[in-house]
Amino acid sequence: MAVAFLSAFSAGAAQAQFAGSGGASVTTVQDARSARVGDRVELTGSIKKEVGRAQYLFRDKTGEIRVRIEKEFWRGREVTTKTELKLRGRVQSDVRGRFIDTYYFQIVN
């Protein structure tokens, strides 16, 4: 019995493979809306308005999605609706729908 279990376990491990460089595969708002909760995203676009505490409406060329950016990530940087940003985060969901929990952003222009 133990031999059969070990054989099955080692066969599964042999089939595992490297799936990518670890970068985000979700790069548009449209893709983020249908991505799984927990998927990593990297979006380029701009913030259009504040919609709550640390919550903003983010827009790229494919649509809009809510993003959460905690105050410690701003580090004194000023951003307007015309400022292009690159956000990195994870897809999350709550009672208001999908949003991106941002852990890094960079001003592009």
N, C-alpha and C positions, 0 to 999 in steps of 0.2 A: 504494500500500500504506500509506504513512504517513498519507494523508488518511483512509483507512478506519479506521485505528487511532485517530486523533484524534477522528473522528466518534463512534466507539463509546465512547471515554472521556468525551467531553463529554456524551453522552446519559445516561450513568450518573450523572454529577455533577448533572445537572439534575433527576434524580429523587430525590436526597437530600432529607431533610426533618428538621426539628427534632422530636425524639422525646420531649421532656419537660423538666421543670425541673431535672433532675440529681439529684433526691431519690431515696431508696431506694424501690423498688417492692415489696420484700419486707418485710412488717411483722409476720408471725407466725412462730412456730417451725415450724408445719405447712408454710407456704410455703417456709421456708428449707431444709427437708429435701429438697424437690424442685427447688430453684433450682439454676442452673448455678454451678459453681465460678467465683469472681470476682464474682458478683452482689453488689451492696451491699444491706445490710439495716439496718433500724432496728427494734429489738425493745423492748417494754416488759414487764417482769416482774421476777423476783427470782432470786437465786442460792440454790440449795438446798444445795450442798455442794462442797467442794474435791475434785477427782478426780485431781490430779497437779500438777506444778510449773506454776504459772500457768494451770491448767486447772480449770474449774468446770462444774457442772451448772446450767444456766439453765432456768427454767420460766416460761412464760406460760400464758394460758388455753387454748392449743391443744396444748400438749405440752412436751417437754423436749429440749434440745440442749446439747452441749458448747460452751463458749466459752473462748477463750484471752484472758486479760487480763494483760499484762506488768506488772511491779511499778511501772514509771515512770508508768503511768496511774492508779494508786491515789492518789498524792499525799497520803498520810496519812489519807485518808478511811476511816472505819470503816463496814462494811456487815454487816448480819445477814441471816438468812433472811427477815425481815419487811420489809426495805428494798426499796422499789420503785425499779427502775433503768430508764433508757432507754439502750440500747446501740446504737452504730453500728459496723459492721464489714463484712467481706466473707466470703462463704461459701468455705470451704476444705475439703479432704479429705485424709485420711491413712489409714493401715492400720486405724485404729479407726473410721473413718467420717467423716461430715460434722461440721464444727464452724464456729464463727464466730470469725474472727480480729478481735478488737475493737480499734479505734483511738480510741474515745472512749466514755466513759460519764458519765451525769449521774444524780444522786440525785433522784428525783421527789418523794419525801415525807420 
